[in-house]
Amino acid sequence: MNTLERTLVEKAGYAHGWENVRESKAERVVMYSARHKAEAHVTPTESAMIWQVTFPKGPQTTELARSLPEQHTGGDTFKATDEASLGRLLRRAAELAMSLPNQAAEHYASEIAKIDANPPSTTEVLALVKQRRGQDLFRAALMDYWGGACAVTGIAIPELLRASHAKPWAKCEADQERLNVFNGFLLCAHLDALFDQGLMTFDDQGTPIYSAKLDTETRPKLSLSPGLKLRWITAQHTPFLSWHRQHVFCP
């Protein structure tokens, strides 16, 4: 890579979640961020302005490959054929790195240490402050993981989206479980209400299951069409969904 090409790569990294450059040479550019633990290695190919990209320090290759299958060339390698595709790849990799596997829980532990160092006046207020901070971090992790769009509809208007726990905050045994990005879904407000109240759940394939309380006349009014489905689902989601079906869902 010549100087101009390296500058372009570094600029794309800075704009899409990789604000620091560890190495910038003709043979590769290595970028990282203070916001997550991953690294991006961008190397040139025989064709000008086409790059091979690997992420030796996360995020999970399977998650990234599912998001951008057209750029996955096998193993842990991805290809960017222009500046726009490089930006998409780096942005999605950064989103996943900031949410997986347990970034929210790690950030929460750091935040709680600061709160405990200067706690509010009562234990009740302290508990509320901690819970609100945890819920904010959980929402941020889900926003990153789902690319800022509803897990079912794909609607990408933040004001309409809610962070829905499958296993509720109060029922979780530890913060690692409460803040696990797989213990919930980013849902539009009406779907969040249905999921939270046990009027809707999902099977292990991501297909909605509706409570008998939602009759055939009500479902269309809520835009619950037969084709609705989670945009994707992983094995890590299924234990939490199983818990939701057993303990929250109202058949």
FIKE-476523 format. One record per residue: residue number from 1; residue in three letters; x, y, z of N, C-alpha, C in turn. Coordinates in Angstrom, 1 decimal. Example, Ala and Ser with C-alpha at 12.3 -4.5 7.8 and 13.67 -1.06 7.14 Angstrom:
residues 2
SITE    i   aa      nu      nv      nw     cau     cav     caw      cu      cv      cw
SITE    1  ala    13.2    -5.7     7.8    12.3    -4.5     7.8    13.2    -3.3     7.8
SITE    2  ser    12.8    -2.2     7.1    13.7    -1.1     7.1    12.9     0.0     7.9
end
This chain:
residues 251
SITE    i   aa      nu      nv      nw     cau     cav     caw      cu      cv      cw
SITE    1  met     0.8    -1.2     0.0     0.0     0.0     0.0     0.9     1.2     0.0
SITE    2  asn     0.5     2.2    -0.8     1.3     3.4    -0.8     0.7     4.3     0.3
SITE    3  thr     1.3     5.5     0.4     0.9     6.4     1.5    -0.6     6.8     1.4
SITE    4  leu    -1.0     7.1     0.1    -2.4     7.5    -0.1    -3.4     6.4     0.3
SITE    5  glu    -3.1     5.2    -0.1    -4.0     4.1     0.3    -4.0     3.8     1.8
SITE    6  arg    -2.9     3.9     2.4    -2.9     3.7     3.9    -3.6     4.8     4.6
SITE    7  thr    -3.5     6.0     4.1    -4.3     7.1     4.7    -5.8     6.9     4.5
SITE    8  leu    -6.2     6.3     3.4    -7.6     6.1     3.1    -8.1     5.0     4.1
SITE    9  val    -7.3     3.9     4.3    -7.6     2.8     5.2    -7.8     3.4     6.7
SITE   10  glu    -6.8     4.2     7.1    -6.8     4.7     8.4    -8.0     5.6     8.6
SITE   11  lys    -8.4     6.4     7.6    -9.5     7.3     7.7   -10.8     6.4     7.8
SITE   12  ala   -10.9     5.4     7.1   -12.1     4.5     7.2   -12.2     3.9     8.6
SITE   13  gly   -11.0     3.5     9.1   -11.0     2.9    10.5   -11.4     3.9    11.5
SITE   14  tyr   -10.9     5.1    11.4   -11.3     6.2    12.4   -12.8     6.5    12.4
SITE   15  ala   -13.4     6.5    11.2   -14.8     6.8    11.0   -15.7     5.7    11.4
SITE   16  his   -15.2     4.4    11.6   -16.0     3.3    11.8   -15.6     2.4    13.0
SITE   17  gly   -15.1     3.1    14.1   -14.9     2.4    15.3   -13.5     1.9    15.6
SITE   18  trp   -12.5     2.4    14.8   -11.1     1.9    15.0   -10.2     3.2    15.0
SITE   19  glu   -10.2     4.0    16.1    -9.7     5.3    16.1    -8.2     5.3    16.3
SITE   20  asn    -7.5     4.2    16.6    -6.1     4.2    16.8    -5.4     3.3    15.8
SITE   21  val    -4.2     3.7    15.4    -3.4     2.9    14.5    -2.2     2.4    15.2
SITE   22  arg    -2.0     1.1    15.2    -0.9     0.4    15.9     0.3     0.3    14.9
SITE   23  glu     0.0     0.1    13.7     1.0    -0.1    12.7     0.5     0.3    11.3
SITE   24  ser     1.4     1.0    10.6     1.0     1.5     9.2     2.2     1.3     8.3
SITE   25  lys     2.2     0.2     7.6     3.3     0.0     6.6     2.8    -0.4     5.3
SITE   26  ala     3.7    -0.5     4.3     3.3    -0.9     3.0     2.6    -2.3     3.0
SITE   27  glu     3.0    -3.2     3.9     2.4    -4.5     3.9     1.1    -4.7     4.7
SITE   28  arg     0.9    -3.8     5.6    -0.4    -3.9     6.3    -0.6    -2.6     7.2
SITE   29  val    -1.9    -2.4     7.6    -2.3    -1.4     8.6    -3.0    -2.2     9.7
SITE   30  val    -2.6    -1.9    10.9    -3.2    -2.5    12.1    -3.9    -1.4    12.9
SITE   31  met    -5.2    -1.6    13.2    -6.0    -0.6    13.9    -6.6    -1.3    15.1
SITE   32  tyr    -6.9    -0.4    16.1    -7.6    -0.9    17.3    -8.4     0.3    17.9
SITE   33  ser    -9.0     0.0    19.0    -9.9     1.0    19.7    -9.8     0.9    21.2
SITE   34  ala   -10.0     2.0    21.9   -10.0     2.0    23.3   -11.4     1.5    23.8
SITE   35  arg   -12.4     1.4    22.9   -13.7     1.0    23.3   -14.0    -0.5    23.2
SITE   36  his   -13.1    -1.2    22.7   -13.2    -2.7    22.6   -11.8    -3.3    22.5
SITE   37  lys   -11.8    -4.7    22.5   -10.5    -5.4    22.6   -10.0    -5.9    21.2
SITE   38  ala   -10.8    -5.7    20.2   -10.5    -6.3    18.9    -9.4    -5.5    18.2
SITE   39  glu    -8.8    -6.1    17.2    -7.8    -5.5    16.2    -8.2    -5.8    14.8
SITE   40  ala    -8.0    -4.9    13.9    -8.3    -5.1    12.5    -7.0    -5.0    11.7
SITE   41  his    -6.7    -6.0    11.0    -5.5    -6.0    10.1    -5.9    -5.9     8.7
SITE   42  val    -5.5    -4.9     8.0    -5.8    -4.6     6.6    -4.6    -4.8     5.8
SITE   43  thr    -4.6    -5.7     4.8    -3.4    -5.9     4.0    -3.8    -5.8     2.5
SITE   44  pro    -2.9    -5.4     1.6    -3.2    -5.2     0.2    -3.3    -6.5    -0.5
SITE   45  thr    -4.0    -6.5    -1.7    -4.0    -7.6    -2.6    -3.3    -7.2    -3.9
SITE   46  glu    -3.3    -8.1    -4.8    -2.6    -7.7    -6.1    -3.4    -6.6    -6.8
SITE   47  ser    -4.7    -6.5    -6.5    -5.5    -5.4    -7.2    -5.5    -4.2    -6.3
SITE   48  ala    -5.3    -3.0    -6.9    -5.3    -1.8    -6.2    -6.6    -1.5    -5.6
SITE   49  met    -6.6    -0.9    -4.4    -7.8    -0.5    -3.6    -8.7    -1.7    -3.3
SITE   50  ile    -8.2    -2.9    -3.3    -8.9    -4.1    -2.8    -8.1    -4.7    -1.6
SITE   51  trp    -8.7    -4.9    -0.5    -8.0    -5.3     0.7    -8.5    -6.6     1.3
SITE   52  gln    -7.6    -7.3     1.9    -7.9    -8.4     2.8    -7.9    -8.0     4.2
SITE   53  val    -9.0    -8.3     5.0    -9.1    -7.8     6.3    -9.3    -9.0     7.3
SITE   54  thr    -8.5    -9.1     8.3    -8.7   -10.1     9.4    -8.8    -9.4    10.7
SITE   55  phe    -9.4   -10.2    11.7    -9.6    -9.6    13.0    -9.0   -10.7    14.0
SITE   56  pro    -7.7   -10.7    14.2    -7.1   -11.7    15.1    -7.5   -11.6    16.5
SITE   57  lys    -8.0   -10.5    17.0    -8.4   -10.3    18.4    -9.9    -9.9    18.3
SITE   58  gly   -10.8   -10.9    17.9   -12.2   -10.7    17.9   -12.5    -9.7    16.8
SITE   59  pro   -13.8    -9.6    16.5   -15.0   -10.2    17.1   -15.2   -11.6    16.6
SITE   60  gln   -16.2   -12.3    17.0   -16.5   -13.7    16.5   -16.7   -13.7    15.0
SITE   61  thr   -15.9   -14.5    14.3   -15.9   -14.6    12.9   -17.3   -15.0    12.4
SITE   62  thr   -17.9   -16.0    13.1   -19.2   -16.5    12.6   -20.3   -15.4    12.6
SITE   63  glu   -20.2   -14.5    13.7   -21.2   -13.5    13.7   -21.0   -12.5    12.6
SITE   64  leu   -19.7   -12.1    12.3   -19.4   -11.2    11.3   -19.7   -11.7     9.9
SITE   65  ala   -19.4   -13.0     9.7   -19.7   -13.7     8.4   -21.2   -13.7     8.2
SITE   66  arg   -22.0   -13.9     9.2   -23.5   -13.9     9.0   -24.0   -12.5     8.6
SITE   67  ser   -23.4   -11.5     9.2   -23.8   -10.1     8.8   -23.4    -9.7     7.4
SITE   68  leu   -22.2   -10.1     7.0   -21.6    -9.7     5.7   -21.1   -10.9     4.9
SITE   69  pro   -22.0   -11.8     4.5   -21.6   -13.1     3.9   -20.9   -12.8     2.5
SITE   70  glu   -21.3   -11.7     1.9   -20.7   -11.4     0.6   -19.2   -11.0     0.7
SITE   71  gln   -18.8   -10.6     1.9   -17.4   -10.2     2.1   -16.5   -11.2     2.7
SITE   72  his   -17.2   -12.3     3.1   -16.4   -13.4     3.8   -15.8   -14.3     2.8
SITE   73  thr   -14.5   -14.4     2.8   -13.8   -15.3     1.8   -13.3   -16.6     2.4
SITE   74  gly   -13.7   -16.9     3.7   -13.4   -18.2     4.3   -12.5   -18.0     5.5
SITE   75  gly   -12.7   -18.9     6.5   -11.9   -18.8     7.7   -12.2   -17.5     8.4
SITE   76  asp   -11.1   -16.8     8.8   -11.2   -15.5     9.5   -10.9   -14.3     8.6
SITE   77  thr   -11.0   -14.5     7.3   -10.6   -13.5     6.3   -11.8   -12.9     5.6
SITE   78  phe   -11.8   -11.6     5.4   -12.8   -10.9     4.7   -12.2   -10.0     3.6
SITE   79  lys   -13.0    -9.6     2.6   -12.4    -8.8     1.5   -13.3    -7.5     1.4
SITE   80  ala   -12.5    -6.4     1.2   -13.2    -5.1     0.9   -12.7    -4.7    -0.5
SITE   81  thr   -13.7    -4.5    -1.3   -13.4    -4.1    -2.7   -13.4    -2.6    -3.0
SITE   82  asp   -13.8    -1.8    -2.0   -13.8    -0.4    -2.2   -13.9     0.3    -0.8
SITE   83  glu   -13.8     1.6    -0.8   -13.9     2.3     0.5   -15.2     2.0     1.2
SITE   84  ala   -16.3     2.0     0.5   -17.6     1.8     1.1   -17.7     0.4     1.8
SITE   85  ser   -17.2    -0.6     1.1   -17.3    -2.0     1.7   -16.3    -2.2     2.8
SITE   86  leu   -15.2    -1.5     2.8   -14.3    -1.5     3.9   -14.9    -0.8     5.1
SITE   87  gly   -15.6     0.3     4.9   -16.3     1.0     6.0   -17.4     0.1     6.6
SITE   88  arg   -18.2    -0.6     5.8   -19.2    -1.5     6.3   -18.6    -2.6     7.1
SITE   89  leu   -17.6    -3.2     6.7   -16.9    -4.3     7.4   -16.4    -3.8     8.7
SITE   90  leu   -15.6    -2.7     8.7   -15.0    -2.2     9.9   -16.1    -1.8    10.9
SITE   91  arg   -17.2    -1.2    10.5   -18.2    -0.7    11.4   -18.9    -1.9    12.0
SITE   92  arg   -19.3    -2.9    11.2   -20.0    -4.1    11.8   -19.1    -4.9    12.8
SITE   93  ala   -17.8    -5.0    12.4   -16.8    -5.6    13.3   -16.7    -4.9    14.6
SITE   94  ala   -16.7    -3.6    14.6   -16.6    -2.8    15.8   -17.9    -2.9    16.6
SITE   95  glu   -19.0    -2.9    16.0   -20.3    -3.1    16.7   -20.3    -4.5    17.5
SITE   96  leu   -19.9    -5.5    16.8   -19.8    -6.8    17.4   -18.8    -6.9    18.5
SITE   97  ala   -17.6    -6.3    18.3   -16.6    -6.2    19.3   -17.0    -5.5    20.6
SITE   98  met   -17.9    -4.5    20.4   -18.3    -3.7    21.6   -19.5    -4.4    22.3
SITE   99  ser   -20.0    -5.5    21.7   -21.1    -6.2    22.4   -20.8    -7.6    22.8
SITE  100  leu   -19.8    -8.2    22.2   -19.5    -9.7    22.4   -18.1    -9.8    23.0
SITE  101  pro   -17.8   -10.8    23.8   -18.9   -11.7    24.3   -19.5   -11.2    25.6
SITE  102  asn   -18.8   -10.3    26.4   -19.4    -9.9    27.6   -18.9    -8.4    27.9
SITE  103  gln   -18.9    -7.6    26.9   -18.4    -6.3    27.1   -19.3    -5.5    28.0
SITE  104  ala   -20.6    -5.6    27.9   -21.5    -4.9    28.8   -21.2    -5.2    30.3
SITE  105  ala   -21.0    -6.4    30.6   -20.8    -6.8    32.0   -19.5    -6.2    32.5
SITE  106  glu   -18.4    -6.2    31.6   -17.2    -5.7    32.0   -17.3    -4.1    32.2
SITE  107  his   -18.0    -3.5    31.3   -18.2    -2.0    31.5   -19.0    -1.8    32.8
SITE  108  tyr   -20.0    -2.6    33.0   -20.8    -2.4    34.2   -20.0    -2.6    35.5
SITE  109  ala   -19.1    -3.5    35.6   -18.3    -3.7    36.7   -17.4    -2.5    37.0
SITE  110  ser   -16.9    -1.9    35.9   -16.1    -0.7    36.1   -17.0     0.5    36.6
SITE  111  glu   -18.2     0.6    36.0   -19.1     1.7    36.4   -19.5     1.5    37.9
SITE  112  ile   -19.8     0.3    38.3   -20.3     0.0    39.6   -19.2     0.4    40.7
SITE  113  ala   -17.9     0.1    40.3   -16.8     0.5    41.2   -16.8     2.0    41.4
SITE  114  lys   -17.0     2.7    40.4   -17.1     4.2    40.6   -18.2     4.6    41.4
SITE  115  ile   -19.4     4.0    41.2   -20.6     4.4    42.0   -20.4     4.0    43.5
SITE  116  asp   -19.8     2.8    43.7   -19.6     2.4    45.1   -18.6     3.3    45.8
SITE  117  ala   -17.7     3.9    45.1   -16.7     4.8    45.7   -17.3     6.1    46.2
SITE  118  asn   -18.5     6.4    45.6   -19.2     7.7    46.0   -20.7     7.4    46.0
SITE  119  pro   -21.2     6.5    46.8   -22.6     6.1    46.7   -23.6     7.1    47.1
SITE  120  pro   -24.8     6.9    46.6   -25.9     7.8    47.0   -26.3     7.7    48.5
SITE  121  ser   -27.2     8.4    48.9   -27.4     8.5    50.4   -28.1     7.3    51.0
SITE  122  thr   -28.9     6.6    50.2   -29.6     5.4    50.7   -29.3     4.2    49.8
SITE  123  thr   -29.5     3.0    50.4   -29.3     1.8    49.7   -30.3     1.6    48.6
SITE  124  glu   -31.6     2.1    48.8   -32.6     2.0    47.8   -32.2     2.8    46.5
SITE  125  val   -31.7     4.0    46.7   -31.3     4.8    45.6   -30.1     4.2    44.9
SITE  126  leu   -29.2     3.6    45.7   -28.0     3.0    45.2   -28.4     1.8    44.3
SITE  127  ala   -29.3     1.0    44.7   -29.8    -0.2    43.9   -30.4     0.3    42.6
SITE  128  leu   -31.2     1.4    42.7   -31.8     1.9    41.5   -30.8     2.5    40.5
SITE  129  val   -29.8     3.2    41.0   -28.8     3.8    40.1   -28.1     2.7    39.4
SITE  130  lys   -27.7     1.6    40.2   -27.0     0.5    39.6   -27.8    -0.2    38.5
SITE  131  gln   -29.1    -0.4    38.8   -30.0    -1.1    37.8   -30.1    -0.3    36.6
SITE  132  arg   -30.3     1.0    36.7   -30.5     1.9    35.5   -29.2     1.9    34.7
SITE  133  arg   -28.1     2.0    35.3   -26.8     2.0    34.6   -26.7     0.7    33.8
SITE  134  gly   -27.0    -0.4    34.5   -26.9    -1.7    33.9   -27.9    -1.8    32.7
SITE  135  gln   -29.1    -1.3    32.8   -30.0    -1.4    31.7   -29.6    -0.5    30.5
SITE  136  asp   -29.0     0.6    30.8   -28.4     1.5    29.8   -27.3     0.7    29.0
SITE  137  leu   -26.4     0.0    29.7   -25.4    -0.7    29.0   -25.9    -1.9    28.3
SITE  138  phe   -26.9    -2.5    28.8   -27.6    -3.7    28.1   -28.2    -3.2    26.8
SITE  139  arg   -28.9    -2.1    26.8   -29.5    -1.5    25.6   -28.4    -1.2    24.6
SITE  140  ala   -27.3    -0.6    25.1   -26.2    -0.2    24.1   -25.6    -1.4    23.5
SITE  141  ala   -25.5    -2.5    24.3   -24.9    -3.7    23.7   -25.8    -4.3    22.7
SITE  142  leu   -27.2    -4.3    23.0   -28.1    -4.8    22.0   -28.2    -4.0    20.7
SITE  143  met   -28.0    -2.7    20.9   -28.0    -1.8    19.7   -26.8    -2.1    18.8
SITE  144  asp   -25.7    -2.4    19.5   -24.5    -2.8    18.7   -24.7    -4.1    18.0
SITE  145  tyr   -25.1    -5.1    18.8   -25.2    -6.5    18.3   -26.2    -6.6    17.1
SITE  146  trp   -27.4    -5.9    17.3   -28.4    -6.0    16.2   -28.3    -4.9    15.2
SITE  147  gly   -27.1    -4.2    15.2   -26.9    -3.1    14.2   -27.9    -2.0    14.3
SITE  148  gly   -28.4    -1.7    15.4   -29.3    -0.6    15.6   -30.7    -0.8    15.0
SITE  149  ala   -31.1    -2.0    14.8   -32.4    -2.3    14.1   -33.1    -3.4    14.9
SITE  150  cys   -34.4    -3.3    14.9   -35.3    -4.3    15.5   -34.9    -5.7    15.1
SITE  151  ala   -34.8    -6.6    16.1   -34.4    -8.0    15.8   -35.4    -8.8    14.9
SITE  152  val   -36.6    -8.2    14.8   -37.7    -8.9    14.0   -38.0    -8.1    12.8
SITE  153  thr   -38.3    -6.8    12.9   -38.8    -6.1    11.8   -37.7    -5.4    11.0
SITE  154  gly   -36.5    -5.2    11.6   -35.5    -4.4    11.0   -35.6    -2.9    11.0
SITE  155  ile   -36.7    -2.5    11.7   -36.9    -1.0    11.8   -35.7    -0.4    12.6
SITE  156  ala   -35.1     0.7    12.1   -33.9     1.2    12.7   -34.1     2.7    13.2
SITE  157  ile   -35.2     2.9    13.9   -35.5     4.2    14.5   -35.2     4.0    16.0
SITE  158  pro   -34.1     4.5    16.6   -33.8     4.2    18.0   -34.9     4.5    19.0
SITE  159  glu   -35.7     5.6    18.7   -36.7     6.0    19.6   -37.8     5.0    19.8
SITE  160  leu   -37.9     4.1    18.8   -39.0     3.0    18.8   -38.5     1.7    19.3
SITE  161  leu   -37.2     1.6    19.7   -36.6     0.3    20.0   -36.4     0.2    21.5
SITE  162  arg   -36.6    -1.0    22.0   -36.5    -1.3    23.4   -35.6    -2.5    23.6
SITE  163  ala   -34.8    -2.5    24.7   -34.0    -3.7    25.1   -34.8    -4.6    25.9
SITE  164  ser   -35.2    -5.8    25.3   -36.0    -6.7    26.0   -35.2    -7.9    26.6
SITE  165  his   -35.3    -8.1    27.9   -34.7    -9.3    28.5   -35.6   -10.5    28.3
SITE  166  ala   -35.0   -11.6    28.0   -35.7   -12.9    28.0   -35.8   -13.4    29.4
SITE  167  lys   -34.7   -13.4    30.1   -34.8   -13.7    31.6   -34.6   -12.4    32.3
SITE  168  pro   -35.6   -11.9    33.0   -35.6   -10.5    33.6   -34.5   -10.3    34.5
SITE  169  trp   -34.2    -9.0    34.6   -33.1    -8.5    35.5   -33.1    -9.1    36.9
SITE  170  ala   -34.3    -9.0    37.5   -34.5    -9.5    38.9   -34.3   -11.0    39.0
SITE  171  lys   -34.5   -11.7    38.0   -34.5   -13.2    38.0   -33.1   -13.7    37.8
SITE  172  cys   -32.2   -12.9    37.3   -30.8   -13.4    36.9   -30.0   -13.5    38.2
SITE  173  glu   -29.1   -14.5    38.2   -28.3   -14.8    39.4   -27.0   -13.9    39.5
SITE  174  ala   -26.6   -13.4    38.3   -25.4   -12.6    38.3   -25.4   -11.6    37.2
SITE  175  asp   -24.5   -10.6    37.4   -24.5    -9.5    36.3   -24.1   -10.1    35.0
SITE  176  gln   -23.2   -11.1    34.9   -22.8   -11.7    33.7   -24.1   -12.2    32.9
SITE  177  glu   -25.1   -12.7    33.6   -26.3   -13.2    33.0   -27.2   -12.0    32.7
SITE  178  arg   -27.3   -11.1    33.6   -28.2    -9.9    33.3   -27.8    -9.1    32.1
SITE  179  leu   -26.5    -9.0    31.9   -25.9    -8.2    30.8   -25.5    -9.0    29.6
SITE  180  asn   -25.8   -10.2    29.6   -25.4   -11.1    28.4   -26.2   -10.7    27.2
SITE  181  val   -25.5   -10.3    26.1   -26.2    -9.8    25.0   -27.2   -10.8    24.4
SITE  182  phe   -27.0   -12.1    24.7   -27.9   -13.1    24.2   -29.1   -13.3    25.1
SITE  183  asn   -29.2   -12.7    26.2   -30.3   -12.7    27.1   -31.3   -11.6    26.8
SITE  184  gly   -31.7   -11.5    25.5   -32.6   -10.5    25.1   -32.5   -10.1    23.7
SITE  185  phe   -33.5    -9.2    23.3   -33.6    -8.8    21.9   -33.9    -7.4    21.8
SITE  186  leu   -33.4    -6.7    20.8   -33.8    -5.3    20.5   -35.1    -5.4    19.7
SITE  187  leu   -36.2    -4.9    20.3   -37.5    -5.0    19.7   -38.2    -3.6    19.6
SITE  188  cys   -39.0    -3.5    18.6   -39.9    -2.3    18.5   -40.8    -2.3    19.7
SITE  189  ala   -41.3    -1.1    20.1   -42.0    -1.0    21.4   -43.2    -1.9    21.6
SITE  190  his   -44.0    -2.1    20.5   -45.1    -3.0    20.7   -44.7    -4.5    20.8
SITE  191  leu   -43.7    -4.9    20.2   -43.2    -6.3    20.3   -42.5    -6.4    21.7
SITE  192  asp   -41.8    -5.4    22.1   -41.2    -5.5    23.5   -42.3    -5.6    24.5
SITE  193  ala   -43.4    -4.9    24.4   -44.5    -5.0    25.4   -45.1    -6.5    25.4
SITE  194  leu   -45.3    -7.0    24.2   -45.8    -8.4    24.1   -44.8    -9.4    24.7
SITE  195  phe   -43.5    -9.3    24.4   -42.5   -10.2    24.9   -42.4   -10.0    26.4
SITE  196  asp   -42.4    -8.8    26.9   -42.2    -8.6    28.3   -43.4    -9.1    29.1
SITE  197  gln   -44.6    -9.0    28.6   -45.8    -9.5    29.3   -46.1   -10.9    29.1
SITE  198  gly   -45.3   -11.6    28.3   -45.5   -13.0    28.1   -46.6   -13.3    27.1
SITE  199  leu   -47.0   -12.3    26.3   -48.0   -12.6    25.2   -47.4   -13.1    23.9
SITE  200  met   -46.1   -13.0    23.9   -45.3   -13.5    22.7   -44.0   -14.1    23.2
SITE  201  thr   -43.5   -15.1    22.6   -42.2   -15.6    22.8   -41.7   -16.1    21.4
SITE  202  phe   -40.5   -16.8    21.4   -40.0   -17.4    20.2   -39.6   -18.8    20.4
SITE  203  asp   -39.7   -19.6    19.3   -39.1   -21.0    19.4   -37.6   -20.9    19.1
SITE  204  asp   -37.0   -22.1    19.1   -35.5   -22.1    18.9   -35.1   -21.8    17.5
SITE  205  gln   -36.1   -21.6    16.6   -35.8   -21.2    15.2   -36.0   -19.7    15.0
SITE  206  gly   -36.5   -19.1    16.0   -36.8   -17.6    15.9   -38.2   -17.3    15.5
SITE  207  thr   -39.1   -18.3    15.4   -40.5   -18.0    15.0   -41.3   -17.6    16.2
SITE  208  pro   -42.1   -16.6    16.0   -42.9   -16.1    17.2   -44.0   -17.2    17.6
SITE  209  ile   -44.2   -17.3    18.9   -45.3   -18.1    19.4   -46.2   -17.1    20.2
SITE  210  tyr   -47.5   -17.0    19.9   -48.4   -16.1    20.5   -49.3   -16.7    21.5
SITE  211  ser   -49.6   -15.9    22.5   -50.5   -16.3    23.6   -51.9   -16.4    23.0
SITE  212  ala   -52.7   -17.3    23.6   -54.1   -17.4    23.1   -54.9   -16.1    23.4
SITE  213  lys   -54.4   -15.3    24.3   -55.0   -14.0    24.5   -55.0   -13.1    23.3
SITE  214  leu   -54.0   -13.3    22.4   -54.0   -12.6    21.1   -54.7   -13.3    20.1
SITE  215  asp   -56.0   -13.0    19.9   -56.9   -13.7    19.0   -56.6   -13.3    17.5
SITE  216  thr   -57.2   -14.0    16.6   -56.9   -13.8    15.2   -57.3   -12.4    14.7
SITE  217  glu   -58.2   -11.8    15.4   -58.6   -10.4    15.1   -57.6    -9.4    15.6
SITE  218  thr   -57.0    -9.6    16.7   -56.1    -8.7    17.3   -54.7    -8.7    16.7
SITE  219  arg   -54.2    -9.9    16.2   -52.9    -9.9    15.7   -52.7    -9.0    14.5
SITE  220  pro   -53.6    -9.0    13.5   -53.3    -8.1    12.3   -53.3    -6.6    12.7
SITE  221  lys   -54.0    -6.3    13.8   -54.0    -4.9    14.2   -52.7    -4.5    14.8
SITE  222  leu   -51.9    -5.5    15.3   -50.6    -5.3    15.8   -49.5    -5.6    14.8
SITE  223  ser   -49.9    -5.8    13.5   -49.0    -6.1    12.4   -48.2    -7.4    12.7
SITE  224  leu   -48.9    -8.3    13.3   -48.3    -9.6    13.6   -48.6   -10.6    12.4
SITE  225  ser   -47.9   -10.3    11.3   -48.1   -11.1    10.1   -47.5   -12.5    10.3
SITE  226  pro   -48.0   -13.5     9.5   -47.4   -14.8     9.6   -45.9   -14.9     9.3
SITE  227  gly   -45.4   -14.0     8.5   -44.0   -14.0     8.1   -43.0   -13.5     9.1
SITE  228  leu   -43.5   -13.0    10.2   -42.5   -12.4    11.2   -41.6   -13.5    11.7
SITE  229  lys   -40.3   -13.1    11.9   -39.3   -14.0    12.5   -38.1   -13.2    12.9
SITE  230  leu   -37.4   -13.7    13.9   -36.1   -13.1    14.3   -35.2   -13.1    13.1
SITE  231  arg   -34.5   -12.0    12.9   -33.6   -11.9    11.7   -32.5   -12.9    11.8
SITE  232  trp   -32.1   -13.3    12.9   -31.2   -14.5    13.1   -31.3   -14.9    14.6
SITE  233  ile   -30.8   -16.1    14.8   -30.8   -16.6    16.2   -29.6   -17.5    16.3
SITE  234  thr   -29.0   -17.6    17.5   -27.8   -18.4    17.7   -28.0   -19.4    18.8
SITE  235  ala   -27.1   -20.3    19.0   -27.3   -21.3    20.0   -27.2   -20.7    21.4
SITE  236  gln   -26.5   -19.5    21.5   -26.4   -18.8    22.8   -27.8   -18.2    23.2
SITE  237  his   -28.7   -18.0    22.3   -30.0   -17.4    22.6   -30.9   -18.5    23.2
SITE  238  thr   -30.7   -19.7    22.8   -31.8   -20.7    23.1   -32.0   -21.0    24.6
SITE  239  pro   -31.0   -21.1    25.4   -31.2   -21.3    26.9   -32.1   -20.2    27.5
SITE  240  phe   -31.9   -18.9    27.1   -32.7   -17.8    27.6   -34.1   -17.9    27.0
SITE  241  leu   -34.2   -18.2    25.8   -35.6   -18.4    25.2   -36.3   -19.5    25.9
SITE  242  ser   -35.7   -20.6    26.2   -36.3   -21.7    26.9   -36.8   -21.2    28.2
SITE  243  trp   -36.0   -20.5    28.9   -36.5   -19.9    30.2   -37.7   -19.0    30.1
SITE  244  his   -37.6   -18.2    29.0   -38.8   -17.3    28.8   -40.0   -18.1    28.5
SITE  245  arg   -39.9   -19.1    27.7   -41.1   -19.9    27.4   -41.7   -20.6    28.6
SITE  246  gln   -40.8   -21.0    29.5   -41.3   -21.7    30.7   -41.8   -20.8    31.8
SITE  247  his   -41.2   -19.6    31.9   -41.5   -18.8    33.1   -42.2   -17.5    32.9
SITE  248  val   -42.2   -17.0    31.6   -42.8   -15.7    31.3   -44.0   -15.9    30.4
SITE  249  phe   -43.9   -16.7    29.4   -44.9   -16.9    28.4   -46.2   -17.4    29.0
SITE  250  cys   -47.3   -16.8    28.5   -48.7   -17.2    28.9   -49.3   -17.9    27.7
SITE  251  pro   -49.4   -19.2    27.7   -49.9   -19.9    26.5   -51.3   -19.5    26.2
end
